[in-house]
Amino acid sequence: MAESFDVVVIGSGPGGYSAAIRCAQKGASVAVVEKSYIGGTCLNCGCIPSKALLGSAHILLMARHSSIMGVDIASASPNWAKIQERKDSIVAGFRKGLAGLIQSQKVKIFRGKGIVTTPKQVRVESENNAMELTAKNIILATGSEPIEIGAFAFDGNIVLSSKEALGLEAIPQSMVIIGGGVTGCELACVYAAVGTKVTIVEMTETLLPKEDNWVGRMLERELGKLGIDVLTGQKVASVDTSAGTAKVVLDSAQIIEAEKVLVSVGRKAVCDKETINGLGLEMNGAAIAVNEKLETNLSGVYAIGDVVGTTYLAHGAFAEAEVAADNVAGGNAKMGDYSLIPRAVYTFPEIASVGKTENVCRQQGIDVAVGRAFFKANGRSVGHNETVGEVRVVREKDGEKVLGVAMVGAAVTELAAAARFLIGSTERFTEVSFPHPTASEVLKEAWEDTFGMSLHMPPKVVR
C-alpha cells in the first residue's frame, strides 16, 4: 500500500529541503525524494565545495602578501591533498547535518529517483525496488546541470564540468576555462592561487556579462594580477584532446595548449522526461513553466529552484521555496521582483549586486544618477590592505528612489543583504548610522554620492 503525505518534494537541494521543512513547520506531513546526495548541487558540487577551495586559496594569497603587513612568512605553498580533504570533510559534515535537520522536522526521506506519474502520485525507483507515494501536493525541485557543448563534450579527464574541476586529484599545470561567468571566474581564482596557468575565454566583451561593464573590466584587471589571461570577445572553435592534453583553437585561429579544459558556459534545468510527459507539464525550454505563485499548469503541482530557470542561485531557490510552501498551506504568496535577489561572485575581489544595473536602467529608458565610493579611501579597508574596488549606487535622477547597487571589493558579498534594503528606499541617508571604521561605510558613501552629498568624496564636477 502506498504511503500518503500532504506534500512530496522531489529533490533535496536548497529549494527542495527548505520547502520541505517549511511545509512541515506549517503542519503538513512531508516526504522528500532524493536520487543522489542530500543537499543537491549547492552542497555537494557547487556553492559549498567551491567556497572551501576559495577559502584555502585566499589564505595562500594572504600569506604571500603578508610582508606588506609587517608579517614575515617563510613560505606559502599549497598542500592540494589536504585542501581537497578539508573540502570533502566540510561537505560530508554539512550533508550529515542537513539530513538530520530534515528528519528532525519529521520529514521522511526516500532515496531514489522520483517520477511523478499523476498530480497525486510519485513513484520512487531505487536500485533494488520501487514504491508508490501519494500526495495532496507535489513540489518539483530537481535542479540543474552544467551545459555541455557537443563540439567539446565532457570526458571527465581533460574536458571537465565544474563538478570534476572541484575534485581534481592533482594541481594541473595549465587550464583553459571556456566561459567567464560566475563559476568560471571563481575556479580561475582557485587554480591561479595554487599555481595553475589559467586562461579564460569569454565570448562577450566583458567578464560577468550579466553585470555592468565596469564590473567585468575591473575583475579582468584584478585577475590579471593573479596571472590569469583573459580573452574576451572570442569563441572556442574546437578542442582536440587526441594527444592526451588539450589543444584549444579559437575562432581567431589562436591556439592555446593546456592540461585541462573547464567548460563553464552556464547551467540548464533538469526535469525527468517521464514526469514531463506523464503530467503534460508546460515547459519554457528546458525549464518548467510556472506562474508567480510557483504553480505549474497542474493544480497542486509546484516547481521551484533551478528547474524553473529563474535565478540559478541557492538563495533564489530559498525565496521560491517560501512562496511555494505558503501556497501549499493555503496562502496566496507571490514572487516579487527577481532583481531584488542579490547576486554574489566569490572571486578575488568579490562582487555583489542587487536591483537593476546601470545597463538595464538605460535600456529601459530610466534616467539615473550614479554615486561612487572607493575602498582605497576607507579606514578599515586600508588597515587590512583590502583597498581594491568600489561601490556604485544607482537612483532615479529626478527622485530619491534607489534602483540598484553594485559592489566590487573584499567581502562585499556580506554587504549584499544590507544593500538590498536600500532598493526602493527614500529614507534620508543622514539618518542611518554605519559603524566606524567598517567597510560598510563605503556603501553609505556611494549612497550619499548619488545626491552629491558624500562627506568624504570631493564635490561632483558639473559639466
Number of C-alpha atoms within 10 A of each C-alpha: 7 12 10 17 19 19 29 32 29 31 27 29 26 27 34 31 29 20 31 31 25 20 27 21 15 13 11 19 19 26 28 25 28 25 18 14 18 26 23 24 22 17 22 23 19 16 15 18 24 24 17 21 22 23 15 21 21 17 13 19 16 14 18 16 15 14 12 10 12 8 10 12 11 8 9 14 12 16 13 16 13 11 16 20 13 16 22 16 14 16 20 15 10 16 18 13 13 17 18 13 14 21 15 11 16 17 25 17 18 18 16 21 20 28 21 26 16 17 18 20 19 24 20 21 18 14 8 6 8 12 15 17 20 21 23 16 20 27 27 26 31 29 30 22 17 17 16 17 11 7 11 18 14 19 11 14 16 20 24 22 22 19 18 17 21 20 16 15 11 10 15 16 15 21 25 26 26 22 25 29 21 22 22 25 25 20 24 28 24 25 23 20 23 20 16 19 20 28 23 25 23 25 18 15 14 24 30 24 16 15 21 18 17 13 22 21 15 18 25 22 13 17 22 13 10 18 16 22 18 22 20 17 12 16 17 20 14 15 20 16 20 8 7 11 18 22 20 21 17 16 11 10 10 11 14 15 17 21 19 24 29 24 26 24 21 18 15 20 23 19 21 13 11 12 19 16 12 14 16 12 17 15 14 12 11 14 20 25 19 20 12 13 22 25 21 22 17 14 12 17 27 27 29 32 29 28 25 31 21 15 17 18 20 19 16 21 26 19 21 28 29 22 24 29 27 19 19 26 17 9 12 11 17 16 14 13 8 14 17 19 19 22 21 18 19 23 26 24 21 20 28 25 31 26 25 22 22 25 14 15 17 12 9 9 9 15 13 19 20 20 24 23 26 24 24 18 15 21 17 18 21 14 12 10 17 17 20 18 21 23 25 25 32 27 30 18 15 9 11 16 16 27 25 26 28 28 30 27 24 23 19 26 21 13 16 22 16 13 27 21 12 23 21 15 14 12 12 10 15 9 7 9 9 13 9 11 12 12 25 22 20 25 29 24 25 27 28 22 25 24 17 19 18 19 11 15 16 10 11 13 6 4 3
